[in-house]
Each structure stands twice: as C-alpha cells, then as structure tokens.
Amino acid sequence: MPSRCSSTPRSFSIAVLLTLCQQVAEVLGEPLERISVEMVFRAFYHYSRAIQRGEADDLVLFLAEHAKLLGIVKRWRKHHRERQQLEYLIWGDP
C-alpha cells in the first residue's frame, strides 16, 4: 500500500483559501465570519470559466463583484445581530 503524502499540501491549500476569504472580506467591508469558505471554493469554477471567456483577470475582484450571485456572503442571522448589538453597546458607533 502506498504511503500517504504529508498533510502539508492540504494545510497549505486551506491557508491559501482562508487568506483569499480574508481578502474578499476586506474588499466587501464585511467581517470574515460572514464569508462562506465553501462558496469561495466553489466559485473557482466560475472564475476559471470567466478567464476562458476573457471576462476576468483578478480573482479577488471577481469574487467581490459576484459575491451576491455566488452566495459568498452569509446572511445576517440572529446571533450576528445580537453580537452587533453587544459590540455597539461596548464600543459605540464606529
């Protein structure tokens, strides 16, 4: 039975994906917890198709421009609203 590769390539891939999510969050002005890592990963297919058609060249900007269509930003849920209210009470209006 062949030996399994070390987890380094997989860990590196996850780190790159999380860094990409952070960049998209910054461009959109959203907290990182509202960015769906799974949907960012799934958006790679759409990005590759856009590249083939000559419609995209920057991944982060493509994801930010199509965030709603691709479902990248998670909906505001009850715990998000509660946390936002708590932060407002503690820190005030930004």
N, C-alpha and C positions, 0 to 999 in steps of 0.2 A: 504494500500500500504506500503510495507516495506521501511524503511528509507535507503537512500544510505550511503555507507561507506564514511568515510572522504577521502580526496584526498591524504593523507599521503602515503599509499602503492603505489599509482601510481607515486607520486613525487619521492619516494624512488627508484622505478624501473627505472625511467628516469635518475635519478642521477647515478645509477649503470651503465646504458647503456652508458652515456656520459663519465664516468670515464674509462670504457672499451675502448671506442673510443680513448680517450687520450693516453692510454697505447699502443694501436696498432699504433697510430701516432708516438709515441716516438720510438717504435721498428723499424718502417719503415723509420724513419727520415723524415717524411712528416709533413706539418703543419696540425693542427686539422681541419681546414676548408676544406681540401681535403678528409677527411674521411667521407664516407656516413653512417650516423647513421642507416638509413633504411636497408642498405645491411649488416651491422654488426648484426642487429636484425635478419634478415633473415638467416644469417649464423649459428645461434644457431641450426637450424635443422641439417645442415650438420655436425656440431660439435658433436651433440648427436649421429648421425649415426657412426661417426668415433670412438667415445668412445665405442659404442656397438661392433664394429669390432676390438677394441683394437689397433687402429691406432693413437690415440691422448690421451693426458692427460693434456696438458696446453692450455687453451682457447686462451690466447693472442698469443702464438707462433703459434697455429693452424691458427688463423686469419691472422697473418703476413705471414706465409708460403703460404697460399692460397689466398692472397689478390687479385691478378690479376684474378684468376679463379672465385672468389666470387664477383668481382666488388666492392670491398671495397674502393679503391682509386678512387676518381673522376678524370676525365680528366682535363688537363690544358685548361682552357677557356681563352677567350680574356682578361677578367678582371683580371684573375690570372697573365697573362703575363704583363699586364700594371702595376699591383701592384708590381710585382717582379722588373720591371724596375725602378719604383719610389723608392723602397727600396734600390736598388743598387745605385741610384743617391744620396740618402740621407746618407746611411750608408757605402757604398763602398762594396768591395768584402769581404765576410765573411772568 
